[in-house]
Amino acid sequence: MRCSLRFEPPWLLRSPHVQTALGSSPLRRHLGEARLAEVTAGSTPQVIDAGEGIRLLGMHDLPRGAAPKGLALLLHGWEGSIDSSYMRLTAAALLARGWATFRLNFRDHGDSHHLNEQIFHSNRLDEVVRAAVEVARRFPSPRFVAAGYSLGGNFALRLALHAPAAGLSLDAVAAVCPVLDPARTMAVMDRGGGLYRRYFERKWRASLLRKRALFPHLLHLDDRTLGMRLMELTRWLVERHTDFGTIEAYFDGYTLAGDRLAALAVPAYLLTAADDPVIPVDDFERLGLPACAHLEITSRGGHCGFIENFRLQGLAEAWIAERLDAMATPLQSSAHPA
């Protein structure tokens, strides 16, 4: 199902670039930290065994008051982390509704570079699926849901596709501005002076430098390699550190374009903005979605921005909490009949 969602920020906040920049700004990060402190009964770091010797770092957050309605697994975007502003604010919105949350770092994100020798790439889905299974086992809950932003939204949707085969009972997923066609997204980032390309190049280089310092015997990352542009550096990664062989095969490995989501059997909620400067909205309009998937499009919002006002309140975190919280209603109604 596709529908429009009304979102009208003040005119000074209507630029997609302003929305995108504010969405992950330091001011929002501080706001998220304060909101999280108000609603959580405690946050505990956890190292998750993701199988095959792989370890992933996460944070388990408990709500105040009664036992949680359920557990929500939250996945950040590329070069984000469990402490990104949108991750903290989304956790806070769910905690306020009585949910526990588990914010999971992908490998080589946050403070987790030391946990695994091999480098992160976007096709490392198996370890995220196994981590989700382990999180659900370690923290049993009446409901288990997942949500993600950008690349994290892509992972959340692929998790939903693979959950049945993995034996994971997943009740619903929500994805904000998920990456659908990675080859096209990278090409779009390279346009208009490459503002977004340079942003991700800077963050990725810093991550790879950190990895090189920890595992110099593995990567052999010299300064010339780190000076490559985003597409060339990605090609180098694919050819040297994956079994895909070509960058085209690598992109195809995690694309969700076309009918890739048609096999979804888990209720899925997708949110995007028509003015997203990173992921073209027509990628969403061409999706072949099953009846259990719901796509909502706003006219504004940028890439994972959706800033509603000058207090930097966000539509996206409220949207995730509202959509996923609705999944708890049938369980509560059956457990406590009127």
N, C-alpha and C positions, 0 to 999 in steps of 0.2 A: 504494500500500500504506500502511495506517495501523497504527501500533502504539504501545504505551505504553513510555516509557523511564523506568527507575527513577532517581529523584533525591531523596535525603533529606538535606537540610542539617540542622545542629544546630537545635534548636527556637528559639534566639534569632535565627536567620537565616531563619526560615520565612515571615515576613510578606512579601507581594509588594512592599510599598513599601520595606522594608529591602533586599530583593533588587535592586529597580530602582535605588535610590539608590547602593548599593555597587557595582553593575556599572560605573558610570562615575565613581566617586569619585576624588579626587586620590590617595588611597593606592594604588588600582589603577593609576593613571597612572604613578606612580613605580615600581611593580612592573613594569609593562610596559616602561618605559625600561630598567630593570636587566636584565630577561630578554632584551630585544632586543640589548643590548650584549654579553651572554654568547654568543649564538649566531650573530650576523651577522659576515660577513667584511667588510662595508662597506655603507653606505646612501648612495645618491646621489640628490639631488633632480633631477627631470626636468620640463621643460615640454613637454607633449604637444600636437601640432597635431591638433585635433579637427575640422578642416575648416571652411570658410566663415569663416575668420579667427578661429575660436574657439580659445583656448588653455586647457588645464587643467594644474594642478600635481599632481605625484605624487612618490613616493619608491620607488626600486628597491632592494631588499634582496637581498644574495647570502648563501647559507649558507657555512659553513666547510667545507673539505675538497674532495671531488670535485665534478664538474660537477653542476648541479642536476637533480633528477628531472623537474622541470617548473616552470612559472611560474603563480602564483596571483594573480589580480587581486582586490584587497580593496576593498570599498565601505562607507563609513561611513553612519551615520544622519543625519537632518535636524539641522543645526547642530552636527554632530560634525566630525571632521577626520581626516587621516591620523595625527595624534598622539593621538587619543583612546585611552583605556586599552585598550578591547577591540580596537582596530586593532593596537596594538603587541603585545598579548599573542597575538592570532591569528597575526600575522606571525612571532612568536617560536616558536610551536608548530609552524608549518609549516617554518620554517628549521631547527629541531631535527630534523625528519624528512628534511632534504635538499632542500627546495623553495626556489626563489627566490620572492619576493613583489613585487608592485607595488601600493602603497597609493595610490589615486587620490582626490584632492579633487574633489567636485562644484564647479561655479563658485560663487564667493562663499562658499566654506568654507575654513577654515584661513587661510593668508596669501595668498589668491588673488583678493581683491576687485578688484584693479587690472588683472587680465588681460583682463577683458571688460566692456563697457559695460552690456549688457542684464542684467537681474536674473535670478537663479536662480528656477526653479519646477520642480515635480515632473514635468512632462511634457517636460522637455528630455532625452528618451531618445536622440535621434539623435546628439547630440554624445558621449554616453557610449559608444554603440555604435561610433562612429568612433574614439574614443579607445582602446577595447579593441582594435580592428583595428590601430591604430598601435602600441600597446604590444606586441602579438604580433609585429608586423613588426620592431620595433626590437630586441626581445629574443627571438629565435627559440629555441624550447625543445621538447623531445619531447612535453610535455603542456601544455595551457593550460586552466585552470579558473578559476572565479570564486566569490566568497562575499561576502555582505553582511549587515548588521544593520538591522532596522527598515525605514526607507525605502531604505537600501542593499540590503536583502534583496529589496524590491520591484523595484529597478532590476536586481539580478542575475537575477531570474526573467524580467523583460521582456527583458533581454539574451539569455537563453537562447532565448526565443521568436523573436527577430529575428536571431540569429546565422547561421542557414543562408542567409537572404536577403542578409546583409552579407558572406558569404564568410568568416566567422570560424569556424575549427575550434575548437569549445568542447567539451571532454571531459566536464565535469560542473559543476554549480553547487550551492552550499549557501546556505541562507537562514535566519537566526535571527530569529524573531518578525517576519516580513515584514509590512508594511502590505498588507492585502488590500482593504478597503473604506474608502477615505479619508474619505468623508462620515460613516460610522458611527464611525470612530476619532476624528474631531474632536468629534463629539457626546459620545462617552464621556469624552473629556478634559475636557469642560465640566462634568461632574457632580462631586458630592462636594466642592464648594468650588472646583473648578477648579485643583487643585494642579498638575497636569501642564500644563494650559493656560497658567497663569501662568509656569511654567518656560520653555515654548517662546516665549511672548510676550516675555519678557525677553531671551532669546538672539536672537530674530529682530529685535527692535528695535535691539539693539546692532549686528547685522549690517547693517541698513538704514541706520543712522546712519553707519556706516563707508562704505557705498556712496554716500550723499548727499555726504559730504565729498570723495570722489574724483570723482564725476560730478554736481555740483549742477545742471547744465543738463538732465539726463536725467530724474531721478526726481521732482523737485518735491515731495519728502516734507516736509511741514510737521509741526509738533509735534502738531497736532490729528489728523492721519492716523496718526501713530505711536502715539497714545493709544488707538486702536481696539482692541477685543478681537479675539481670534485669527480668528474666523469673519468679522468685518467687514473686517479687514485683508486676509484672503485674498480676499474678494470684491472689494475695491478693487484688489488686484494683478491678479486675473483680468480685470477690466473695463478696466483702464488699460494693462496690460503683456502681455496675451496676445490671441490671436485666438479664444479659446473663447466669448466673449460672456457666458456664464452660469457660475456656480460649479458648477452641476450638470453641465454639459458638461465642465468642467475636471476634476472628480472622476472622471467616467466615463472620462476619457482615460487614467488610470493605475490604475484599479481592476483587481484580479485576482480579484474575487469570482466565485462561481458556476462557470461552465465556461470562464473565460478562460484557464486553464492546461491545458485538455484537449488543446491542439495541441502541447504540449511534446514535442520529439523528443530533447532532451538529458537525460541522467540528472540528476535534481534531488533534493536532500535538504532537507527543511523541518523545523525544530525550533521548537516553541512550548511555552508553559506554560499549564496550565488556569487559573491564577490571574493571568494577565497583566492588569494594571489599565488598559491602553491599548488592546489589540487583543483583542476577545472571542474566546474559544476556539471558539464556535459558528460564527464566520466560517470557521474551518479545517474544521470537521466538515461543512460544506455544500459544500466544494470538490469539483469534478469533476476528478479527477486521472487522468492516463494511467498505464500500467503502469510507465513509467520514473521515476515520481515516488514518493518515500518520505516520508511524514509521520510524525514522532515527537513525542509529547506527554508532557510531564512533569506531575505534579500540582502542583508548585511551581516557582518560578524568577522570577516577576515578568516585567517587560519587559526582555529582554536582560540579565537578571541572572545566574541560575544559579550563584551563589556557593556553593562546596562546603563551605568551612570557614573558620576564623578567620584562616587565612593568605591568604585572599582568592583562592584558586585557583578557576578557573571551569570549569564543564562545557562551556560553549559553544565556547570556543576549542579545547579538546581534541577536542570533537565534530567541528568543522569540519576540523581537521587529520587526524583519523582517517578521516572519510568521504572526503575528497578524496585523501588519500594512497593509499587503496585503489585509486584509478583508475590509479596508476602500476604496480601489481603485474603486470597482464597484459603490459605493455610490457617490464618487466624480465625476466619469465619467458621471453618469446619471444626476447629479445636474448641471454640467458645461459642456455641450456637446461642442465638438470642432466646 
